[in-house]
Amino acid sequence: MKANKRDRIVKVRLTNLEYEELTKASKSNKCMSDYFRQRVFRKGVGLIDPKEFIRSMDEICLEMKRIGNNINQLARYVNIHKEEVNQEVLNEVEKKMAEYVIMQDKLNVTWRKLMSIK
């Protein structure tokens, strides 16, 4: 008898909507069983400690606020010393501000996705 034979069956009850979503999500796999195994037993993914996650998110948000404050200080300095500031420096500040806004948007989107997981 084969040692790795899959002879256990697990049944799950789903609503019609849940089943439709599952079917859509599993279309890239050969069968739903493969999809389940990939999702349940995927490597490197474990349970997340909610307290540790929230602590990490708080640290990230605090750091993002600090970066935002630094950008505001740079913008204030540039506005006060317009004649003294090199155009290259202005371009670099604008570039960093745009990168910051993009990063903040990504963080917000990720946070909303995580908060919507039940």
N, C-alpha and C positions, 0 to 999 in steps of 0.2 A: 504494500500500500504506500502511496506517495505521502511523504511527510508534510508537504505544504499544501495538501489538498484543501480546498475551500468547501467545507461541508456544513458550515453553520449559516443559517438564514436569519436575517434580522428584518422584522417588519416595522414599518413606520406609517402612521396615518397622517395624511395631508389634506388640506382644503383644496378645492379646485384651483384657486389662485396660486397656492404654494406649489402644487404639482406642475402647473404651467410654467412658473418661474424656474423650477428645478429642471424641467424638460429643456427650456431655453438654455439654461446654464450648462447642461451636460451634452449639448449637441456636438461639441468639439471632440468628445470621447466616443469610443466605439460602443460602449454600453453604460447604462446608469451605474452599474456596480463598480466599474472602473472609476467613474467620476466620484462616487462616494469614497472609495478607498483613497483616491488622491487627496480629497478634501480632508478626510479624517486623519490619515496617517502621513501627511506631507512632512517632509524632513525640515528640521530647524524651526518649526512653529510649535509653540507651547502656549499654555495658558498665561495670561497676563495678570500680574498682581495689580488690582485696581488702584491701591494706595500708591504703589511705586509709579504707575503710569501717570496718575494725577500729579504726583510730586515732580516727575520729569516734565510734564506739560507746563506746570507752574514755572519751572526753571527756564524753559524755552520762551514762554511768554514774557517773563521778566527780562531776559536777555534781548528779546525783540523790542521791548519798551526802551531799554537802554540804548540800543542802536538807533531807534527812532529819535530819542533825545539828542544823541550825538549829531544826527543828520540835521535836526532843527537848529542846533547851535552853529553848525557849519553854514546853514542857509542864512541865519541871522548875521553871522560874520560877513558873509559875502554881500548881503544887502547893505550893511553899514560901510564896508570898504570896497565899493564897486570899482573904483578907479585903480585900486592897488592889486586886484585879483587877476591873475593870468587866465586867459580863455581856456587853456588846457585844464586848469584846476576846476573851472566852472563846469566844463564838459564831464570831468571825472565825478564831480559831486552829483550832477544830474544823472549820470549812469548808475552810481551807487544808490541814489534815491529810487530809481526805477527798479533796480534789482531788489531793493528792500520791499517795495510795494508788491512785487511779484511773489516774493517769499512769504510775505504776510498773507496774501490771498491764498496761496497754496496751503499754508498752515490753517487758515480758516476753513477751507474746503475739506481738508483732512479731518479737522476737528468735528465739523458737522456730520461727516460720514460716520465717524466713530460714535458720535452721540446718537445716531439713528439706528445703530445695531442694537437689537433687543436680546 
